[in-house]
Amino acid sequence: MAVEEKIDYKKLQNLPLFDPNDPSRKYKESEEKVLRELVTYEFSNLEEPGLILKFPYGKHGNKHVFTFMHGGQYTIPRFIARHVESKSTPIWQWRPNGMGGMEKKKVGTKSRFQMREVY
């Protein structure tokens, strides 16, 4: 099932490119070229299957609001798929602190979304 809207793909490729973990990072030209390639992905909402994900991406004047439905296929640049997959939920656990008390510690993360490349 392909879900396609009327999208200006050139505009999507020209959205600002930033690393979710390090927003000030600058990319090499060859790296940027690969990240801006258009690829078809199948979206999966791992945290709440069946729900729609709607989010804005970009800066004022150069942004796009994406709407992804669980199981839908979308042609988007690689950096948008990487941005979606970077979203995670922390996993917390109570552990002894060595002084007879308990403290809450982050022990990992759980991916919220998956973008599977369609060949």
N, C-alpha and C positions, 0 to 999 in steps of 0.2 A: 504494500500500500504506500504509494508515494503522496506525500502531502506537500504541495508546492504553492507558494503565494507568488504574486507578481513582485519580484525583488530586483532591485538594481544591483547586480553582482559587482560592478565596478565600484559602487559606493561602499559595499561591504568590504572589498579588498583594501579600500583606502581609509578604513577606520583606524584610529590610533592603535599602535602595537605596543603593549606593555606586558612585562612579566608579573604575574600575580604575586609572586614571592619577593620580587625586587623591582618595584615600579620605576626606579631610576636607571635600570639597565639599558644599555644601548646594544643593538644587534648588528652583527656583520651583514653586509649586503647579501651574501649567499644564504645566510640563515634566514634573513627577512624574506627573501624570495620564496623559500620553501614554506614558511609559515603563512604566507599570503595566498598560496595555491588553493583553488576551490576543490573540495572533496565532498562526496556524498556520505553522510553519516546517518545511522539509525540511533535515535535518542531513547534512552531508558532512564526512568526515574527510579533509582534503587531504594531510596528512603521511603517514598510514598508512591508505589506503583499506580499508574493510572491517572495521576494528577498532572496538570499542565504546568510548565515552567515558563514564566514570563519575566524578562529582565531587560533593563537598558544597558547598552554597552557604548562607550565612547565619551567624548567631551561635548560641552555645549556647542552647538552649531554643527557638529560632526558626530552624531550618534544615531543608533538604530535600536528599536525595541524588538527583541526576539521573543517569539512564542513557540515553544516546543511542546508537542503532545507525545505522551508515552507511546513508543512504537512507530512514530512517524519518521520519515526519511527527509533529510534536509541537505541541501548543497550550500556549504558555508566554508569560509577560509579555515585553515588548520588552527590558527591562533584563537579563533572563537571556540572551537571544540576543546582546545587545551584549557581555555578559561573556564568553560563549563565543568570539565572533569577535575579542575583544581579545587572545586568547592567540596568541603568535607565537614563532618560533625566530629567534635572531639569525644574521645572515650575516657571517662573519668572513673577512678576507683579509689575506695577508701583504704588506706594503708597505715599500719602502726608507725608512729613517728619516733619511737625509741625512748619516749619519756612517759609512757603509759597512756598516751592519747592517740587519736586517729587524725589523719589529715588526708585531704582530697588531693590526688595526684593525677595528672594527665598521663595516660598510658598508651595513647595512640589516637588514630583517626579512622573514620569510616567514610568511604566515598559516598556522595549523595547521588551523583549522576554518572551515566556512562554514555559515551559517544562511540559506537561501533562503526568502523569504516565499512561501506558497502562496495563490493567489487562487481 
